[in-house]
Amino acid sequence: MKHILVVDDDSSVLDVLKRALVGYRMSIARDPDEALHVASNFGSLDLLITDYLMPSMTGAELMARMREKRPALRVLILTGHADILDRENPPWWAQEAHLSKPPSLEMLRAAVAGLIGPP
């Protein structure tokens, strides 16, 4: 079963992700530090889904830290700040999958299936 680590500090977003991604194995973290700890406890990880703007570090920083140990890790960034990121255009923005918050269930399922395949 494909394994997804979901990181978001908003419980309503986590609820949407849980409903949308039935059939995948999911681990949940409410902040980047917890995500790093959780990820260190399992070997296999197919996808990181992370919020972009969180208190202790951004989703881009979390992605970079996690890729230190998992260089091929696929990532989906969720953000309510796509307009700002479009303007600022950080180097990773065009290269990484991203969705604006709140994503529809269909868009979320399609993005995940496109990255790691169906459940």
C-alpha positions in Angstrom: 0.0 0.0 0.0 1.4 3.4 -1.0 2.4 5.6 2.0 1.7 9.3 2.3 2.9 11.7 5.0 0.5 14.6 5.4 1.6 17.7 7.2 -0.8 20.6 8.0 -1.5 22.6 11.1 -5.2 23.0 10.1 -7.4 20.2 11.3 -10.1 20.9 8.7 -7.6 20.4 5.9 -6.4 17.2 7.5 -10.1 16.0 7.6 -10.5 16.7 3.8 -7.3 14.9 3.1 -8.3 11.8 5.1 -11.6 11.7 3.2 -10.0 12.2 -0.2 -7.2 9.7 0.1 -9.0 6.6 1.3 -7.1 3.6 0.2 -3.6 5.0 0.8 -1.7 4.4 4.0 -1.5 7.8 5.7 0.6 9.2 8.5 -0.4 12.6 9.9 1.8 15.3 11.4 0.5 18.7 12.6 3.8 20.5 12.1 7.1 20.1 10.3 9.1 19.0 13.4 6.6 16.2 14.1 6.8 15.2 10.4 10.5 14.9 10.6 10.2 12.7 13.7 7.4 10.6 12.2 9.3 10.1 8.9 12.4 8.9 10.8 10.4 6.0 12.1 9.5 4.3 8.8 11.5 3.3 5.8 9.1 3.6 3.0 7.4 6.8 2.0 5.9 7.5 -1.4 4.6 11.1 -1.1 4.8 14.1 1.2 1.8 16.4 1.2 2.5 19.5 3.1 1.1 22.9 3.8 3.3 25.7 2.5 3.1 28.2 5.4 3.5 26.8 8.9 4.9 28.3 12.1 8.2 26.5 12.5 9.3 26.2 8.8 7.8 26.4 5.3 6.7 23.4 3.3 9.6 24.1 1.0 12.0 23.9 3.9 10.4 20.7 5.1 10.6 19.2 1.6 14.4 20.1 1.4 15.0 18.5 4.8 13.2 15.3 4.0 14.9 15.0 0.6 18.3 15.0 2.4 17.4 11.3 3.3 15.0 10.6 0.5 16.2 12.4 -2.6 13.5 10.9 -4.9 10.6 11.8 -2.5 7.6 13.1 -4.4 5.9 16.2 -2.9 2.6 17.9 -3.2 2.4 21.4 -1.7 -0.9 22.9 -0.6 -1.1 26.6 -0.2 -3.4 29.5 0.4 -0.7 31.7 -1.0 -0.3 30.6 -4.6 -0.8 34.2 -5.9 2.3 35.3 -3.8 4.3 32.3 -4.9 3.4 32.9 -8.5 4.7 36.4 -8.2 7.8 35.6 -6.2 8.5 32.4 -8.3 10.9 30.6 -6.0 13.1 28.0 -7.8 11.1 25.0 -6.6 7.7 26.5 -7.4 7.6 25.5 -11.1 9.2 22.1 -10.4 6.9 20.8 -7.6 3.3 19.8 -7.7 1.1 22.2 -5.9 -2.5 23.0 -5.3 -4.3 26.0 -4.0 -6.2 25.6 -0.7 -8.8 24.4 -0.4 -8.4 21.8 -3.1 -11.5 19.9 -4.3 -11.5 16.2 -3.5 -11.3 15.4 -7.2 -8.3 17.7 -7.8 -6.6 16.3 -4.8 -7.2 12.7 -5.8 -6.0 13.4 -9.4 -2.9 15.1 -8.2 -1.9 12.3 -5.9 -2.7 9.6 -8.5 -0.6 11.5 -11.0 2.3 11.5 -8.6 2.2 8.0 -7.1 -0.6 6.2 -8.9 -3.9 4.9 -7.6 -4.3 3.4 -4.2 
